[in-house]
């Protein structure tokens, strides 16, 4: 069964916006790109098979021209954090777009990208790169890879160290806090869907979804800290 095609608006046709637009079109989605630089639009029209709206995405009439009310997702992908916040707020409050994803250009501004500004998911490339580096080199530390559900849930990873309190136990033996679930165990480059009988060994990469309140108890169960 092919995935459902949805209508997606993208503000900003720079490197990030144009790549996302091309990728989503290749997956069969209906994409409209909002860009105020006419020269950029002209240079991309032949290679990007999307609908184009020329204008400032921070203006209501521009978003109206993009028929944002018909979009299920809004991606604020400009190179300006202030613009992305305004676009997100307008998309959510004025056009009730169900899911708003915003690009964070400067990591110091990430704290602003919350549901107060209409943002469902904030994507900060520097923070993501940091998390991926930590995930690659850290053993025995809980690493936060991704925020989900407006920050109410995080995807976490820990590589079990020698002497971990989880060593030699099964998943069912662990005292896992409420609002937390183990979603995968990666062992020798193979992904294991954990059950209560799944044993845990040093070197295992354990992936979990957890609320912020559950993180400290999860860390204690897996690392002893």
JODARA-V966011 format. One record per residue. D_CENTER is the distance of its C-alpha to the mean C-alpha in Angstrom with 2 decimals. Layout:
d_center
D_CENTER
D_CENTER
This chain:
d_center
24.78
22.69
19.33
19.74
19.75
18.15
18.67
15.94
16.75
15.57
17.11
18.17
19.58
19.31
18.09
14.37
15.13
17.84
16.02
13.25
16.26
18.28
15.82
15.31
19.10
19.82
18.13
20.52
18.63
20.53
19.07
20.59
20.06
21.37
23.01
26.04
27.32
29.87
30.50
26.88
26.93
30.24
29.03
26.05
27.67
29.36
26.37
23.74
24.85
23.14
24.62
25.07
25.66
27.18
26.77
24.99
21.79
22.63
25.74
26.07
28.45
26.09
23.32
26.19
27.34
23.99
24.60
21.33
22.75
22.42
18.69
16.17
13.17
13.40
11.53
13.04
13.16
16.48
17.57
18.61
16.63
19.39
19.25
15.52
16.24
19.32
17.80
15.13
18.03
20.33
18.05
17.55
21.09
23.26
21.80
19.93
17.00
15.27
11.61
10.87
7.97
9.37
9.84
11.34
14.36
16.20
14.78
17.61
16.29
12.94
14.93
15.76
12.39
12.95
14.30
17.59
16.52
15.01
11.31
9.23
5.75
6.51
5.69
8.78
10.17
13.08
11.46
9.30
12.73
14.52
12.67
13.39
16.92
17.44
16.38
18.91
21.74
21.60
23.79
24.26
21.48
18.47
15.34
12.08
9.35
6.16
6.49
6.52
9.26
9.73
10.14
12.67
11.32
10.03
9.91
13.03
15.38
19.05
21.72
24.87
27.72
31.43
32.77
29.55
30.58
28.69
30.84
33.18
31.77
30.19
26.98
29.37
31.21
28.33
28.18
24.57
23.83
23.14
19.54
18.59
18.66
18.81
16.90
18.15
20.74
20.84
24.49
26.16
23.19
23.44
20.91
22.73
21.79
23.33
26.26
28.60
30.84
28.38
29.88
27.98
29.22
28.72
26.27
24.09
20.32
19.31
15.78
15.39
13.48
15.12
15.59
16.40
20.04
20.08
18.75
22.23
24.02
21.69
22.24
25.94
26.09
24.56
25.83
28.69
27.59
